[in-house]
Amino acid sequence: MGPFTFNGVTFLLGAATLIPVVLLFDRGRLNRAELKRLLGCGTICGLILFGAGSFQQFGVELTNSAGKSGFITGLYIIIVPIAGIFMKRRATLFTWAGAAFAVAGMYFLCVPDGFGGITRGDAMLFFGAFFWAAHIIAIDKFVSKVSSLKLSLTQFVVCGLISMICAFATETVRPDLLLLGAAPLLYRGVMSISVAYTLQIIGQRRVAPAKAAIIFSLESVFSAIGGAILIREVMSGRGYFGCALIFAGILFAQIPGRKKAARR
């Protein structure tokens, strides 16, 4: 199936899965001002998520290398603290060190055979990394203004609807292929989107964007571990070294700066 179809179906599945959770834990009525704020914040996050997901899916399709794609996408680890400089949210020296360790670790883990030349798919993944960074920053800005669960639900609906509009306009949406891919579609919709993105929003209430980006780099480590357990992939010494660098980066990022340490 096409990238827009894949994203549209899975994000709408994520939204459908989250609706009962919202009704159970956060069904309080919103006044007009609160509803307007939620729709505004959710639409912005949904549009950014649409850009990030679209660039990533097309980039993976063109690059045809999961490891290389994971590394380029993970460059948001550096983009987020750089953006923070212009938003008056300067990262500490330890956070910068953690980001550098994490990026180096992702390279060793995800690109075992060298980077090779720059392709069109690489460029799309690189642009997508800026959208992923923007999504982390947008969540940080909006998470204190609206409900976490409702913000998550709104961004899923916006992203899913726009993706499906693009799918019907540019791709052939075949129900038989959706049935054939039901298992991965359900897994991504329920776990990767509904659970993971919602936990991201809840977690970012107490974690700075730069540190959040570094913590997210653990996805590459869990991917390698999952590959070893589920499909018996053998990780090289280079890969284990990359995992160690990522863990070191996360530990560095948790060291408080001088001002924060002095306040403690």
C-alpha positions as CSV (number, residue, x, y, z in Angstrom):
1,M,0.0,0.0,0.0
2,G,1.1,3.6,-0.5
3,P,2.7,5.7,2.3
4,F,-0.3,8.0,2.6
5,T,-2.6,5.0,3.0
6,F,-0.4,3.4,5.6
7,N,-0.2,6.6,7.6
8,G,-3.8,7.4,7.3
9,V,-5.2,4.1,8.3
10,T,-2.8,3.7,11.3
11,F,-3.3,7.2,12.7
12,L,-7.1,6.8,12.4
13,L,-6.8,3.4,14.2
14,G,-4.8,5.1,16.8
15,A,-7.5,7.8,17.3
16,A,-10.2,5.1,17.5
17,T,-8.3,3.2,20.1
18,L,-7.8,6.4,22.2
19,I,-11.4,7.5,22.2
20,P,-12.5,5.0,25.0
21,V,-9.5,6.0,27.1
22,V,-10.5,9.7,26.8
23,L,-14.1,8.9,27.6
24,L,-13.0,6.9,30.7
25,F,-10.3,9.2,32.1
26,D,-10.9,12.7,30.6
27,R,-14.5,13.2,29.5
28,G,-15.0,16.5,31.2
29,R,-16.8,19.1,29.0
30,L,-14.8,21.9,27.4
31,N,-16.1,25.5,27.3
32,R,-15.8,27.4,24.0
33,A,-12.4,28.9,24.8
34,E,-10.9,25.5,25.9
35,L,-12.3,23.8,22.8
36,K,-10.8,26.5,20.5
37,R,-7.4,26.2,22.2
38,L,-7.5,22.3,21.9
39,L,-8.4,22.4,18.2
40,G,-5.7,25.0,17.5
41,C,-3.0,23.1,19.4
42,G,-4.1,19.7,18.1
43,T,-4.3,20.9,14.5
44,I,-0.8,22.3,14.6
45,C,0.6,19.1,16.1
46,G,-1.4,17.0,13.6
47,L,-0.1,19.0,10.6
48,I,3.5,18.6,11.8
49,L,3.0,14.9,12.5
50,F,1.6,14.6,8.9
51,G,4.7,16.2,7.5
52,A,7.1,14.1,9.6
53,G,5.3,10.8,8.9
54,S,5.0,11.5,5.2
55,F,8.6,12.4,4.7
56,Q,9.7,9.3,6.7
57,Q,7.5,6.8,4.8
58,F,8.5,8.1,1.4
59,G,12.2,8.3,2.5
60,V,12.2,4.7,3.8
61,E,10.6,3.5,0.6
62,L,13.2,5.3,-1.6
63,T,16.2,4.5,0.6
64,N,15.3,0.9,1.1
65,S,17.5,0.7,4.2
66,A,15.9,0.6,7.7
67,G,19.2,1.3,9.5
68,K,20.2,4.2,7.4
69,S,16.7,5.6,7.6
70,G,16.7,5.3,11.4
71,F,19.9,7.2,11.7
72,I,18.9,10.1,9.4
73,T,15.5,10.4,11.2
74,G,17.3,10.4,14.5
75,L,19.2,13.6,13.7
76,Y,16.3,15.4,15.4
77,I,18.4,14.7,18.6
78,I,20.7,17.5,17.5
79,I,18.1,19.7,15.8
80,V,16.0,20.1,19.0
81,P,18.7,21.7,21.2
82,I,19.8,23.9,18.3
83,A,16.3,25.1,17.9
84,G,16.2,25.7,21.6
85,I,18.9,28.3,21.3
86,F,16.6,30.5,19.2
87,M,13.7,29.9,21.6
88,K,15.7,30.9,24.7
89,R,15.8,27.4,26.0
90,R,19.5,26.8,26.0
91,A,20.6,23.2,26.7
92,T,23.3,22.5,29.3
93,L,26.8,21.3,28.2
94,F,25.9,17.9,29.5
95,T,22.8,17.8,27.3
96,W,24.9,18.7,24.2
97,A,27.4,16.0,25.2
98,G,24.5,13.5,25.6
99,A,23.2,14.4,22.1
100,A,26.6,14.0,20.5
101,F,27.0,10.5,22.1
102,A,23.5,9.5,21.1
103,V,24.0,10.5,17.4
104,A,27.3,8.7,17.3
105,G,25.8,5.7,18.9
106,M,22.9,5.6,16.4
107,Y,25.4,5.8,13.5
108,F,27.4,2.8,14.8
109,L,24.1,0.9,15.5
110,C,22.1,1.7,12.4
111,V,24.7,2.1,9.7
112,P,27.0,-1.0,9.9
113,D,28.3,-0.8,6.3
114,G,29.1,2.9,6.0
115,F,26.8,5.7,4.9
116,G,27.4,5.7,1.1
117,G,26.2,8.4,-1.2
118,I,23.4,10.9,-0.5
119,T,20.2,9.9,-2.3
120,R,16.8,11.5,-2.8
121,G,15.4,9.2,-0.1
122,D,18.1,10.4,2.3
123,A,17.1,14.0,1.6
124,M,13.4,13.3,2.4
125,L,14.4,11.6,5.6
126,F,16.5,14.6,6.6
127,F,13.7,17.0,6.0
128,G,11.5,14.7,8.0
129,A,13.9,14.9,10.9
130,F,13.1,18.7,11.1
131,F,9.4,17.9,11.3
132,W,10.1,15.3,14.1
133,A,12.1,18.0,16.0
134,A,9.3,20.5,15.4
135,H,6.8,18.0,16.8
136,I,8.8,17.5,20.0
137,I,9.0,21.3,20.4
138,A,5.3,21.8,19.7
139,I,4.3,19.2,22.3
140,D,6.5,21.0,24.8
141,K,4.8,24.3,24.1
142,F,1.2,23.0,24.1
143,V,1.2,20.2,26.7
144,S,0.7,22.6,29.6
145,K,-2.2,24.4,27.9
146,V,-4.6,21.5,27.1
147,S,-5.5,17.9,28.2
148,S,-2.7,15.4,27.2
149,L,-5.2,12.7,26.1
150,K,-7.4,15.1,24.1
151,L,-4.4,16.7,22.5
152,S,-3.1,13.3,21.4
153,L,-6.5,12.3,20.0
154,T,-6.9,15.6,18.1
155,Q,-3.5,15.3,16.4
156,F,-4.2,11.7,15.4
157,V,-7.5,12.7,13.8
158,V,-6.0,15.6,11.9
159,C,-3.0,13.6,10.7
160,G,-5.1,10.6,9.7
161,L,-7.7,12.6,7.8
162,I,-5.1,14.6,5.8
163,S,-3.2,11.4,5.0
164,M,-6.4,9.6,3.8
165,I,-7.3,12.6,1.6
166,C,-3.9,12.5,0.0
167,A,-4.2,8.7,-0.3
168,F,-7.5,8.9,-2.2
169,A,-6.1,11.7,-4.4
170,T,-2.7,10.1,-5.3
171,E,-2.8,6.4,-4.5
172,T,-5.0,3.3,-5.0
173,V,-6.6,2.4,-1.7
174,R,-7.2,-1.4,-1.9
175,P,-9.3,-3.0,0.9
176,D,-7.7,-6.4,0.1
177,L,-4.2,-5.1,0.9
178,L,-5.5,-3.6,4.1
179,L,-6.7,-7.0,5.2
180,L,-3.5,-8.6,4.2
181,G,-1.6,-6.1,6.3
182,A,-4.0,-6.1,9.2
183,A,-1.5,-7.3,11.8
184,P,1.2,-4.7,11.3
185,L,-1.5,-2.0,10.7
186,L,-3.2,-2.9,14.0
187,Y,0.1,-3.0,15.9
188,R,1.3,0.4,14.6
189,G,-2.1,2.0,15.1
190,V,-2.6,0.7,18.7
191,M,0.9,0.4,20.1
192,S,3.2,2.7,18.1
193,I,0.7,5.5,17.7
194,S,-2.1,5.4,20.3
195,V,0.1,4.2,23.2
196,A,3.6,5.6,22.3
197,Y,2.6,9.1,21.1
198,T,0.2,9.6,24.1
199,L,3.0,8.5,26.5
200,Q,5.3,11.0,24.8
201,I,2.8,13.9,25.5
202,I,2.3,12.8,29.1
203,G,6.1,12.4,29.6
204,Q,7.0,15.7,28.1
205,R,5.1,17.5,30.8
206,R,8.1,17.0,33.0
207,V,11.0,16.6,30.5
208,A,12.8,19.3,28.5
209,P,12.6,18.9,24.7
210,A,16.3,18.3,24.3
211,K,16.4,15.6,26.9
212,A,13.2,14.0,25.5
213,A,14.9,13.8,22.0
214,I,17.9,12.0,23.5
215,I,15.7,9.6,25.4
216,F,13.8,8.9,22.2
217,S,17.0,7.6,20.6
218,L,16.5,4.5,22.7
219,E,14.1,3.3,20.0
220,S,17.0,2.2,17.9
221,V,18.4,0.2,20.8
222,F,15.0,-1.5,21.4
223,S,14.8,-2.1,17.6
224,A,18.1,-3.9,17.7
225,I,17.1,-6.0,20.8
226,G,13.8,-6.8,19.2
227,G,15.5,-7.9,16.0
228,A,17.8,-10.2,18.0
229,I,15.0,-11.8,20.0
230,L,12.2,-12.0,17.5
231,I,13.9,-12.7,14.1
232,R,17.3,-13.8,15.4
233,E,19.3,-11.0,13.9
234,V,22.9,-11.1,15.1
235,M,24.3,-7.7,16.3
236,S,27.9,-7.0,15.7
237,G,30.4,-5.5,18.1
238,R,29.9,-2.2,16.3
239,G,26.2,-2.4,17.1
240,Y,26.8,-3.1,20.8
241,F,29.3,-0.2,20.9
242,G,26.6,2.0,19.4
243,C,24.1,0.9,22.1
244,A,26.6,1.7,24.8
245,L,27.1,5.2,23.3
246,I,23.4,5.9,23.3
247,F,23.0,4.8,26.9
248,A,26.0,7.1,27.8
249,G,24.3,10.0,26.0
250,I,21.1,9.5,28.0
251,L,23.1,9.4,31.3
252,F,25.0,12.6,30.3
253,A,21.8,14.4,29.5
254,Q,20.5,13.7,33.1
255,I,23.4,15.5,34.8
256,P,22.0,18.9,36.0
257,G,23.7,22.1,34.9
258,R,25.5,24.4,37.4
259,K,22.5,26.6,38.1
260,K,20.1,23.7,38.7
261,A,22.6,21.9,40.9
262,A,23.1,25.1,42.9
263,R,19.3,25.4,43.4
264,R,19.2,21.8,44.7
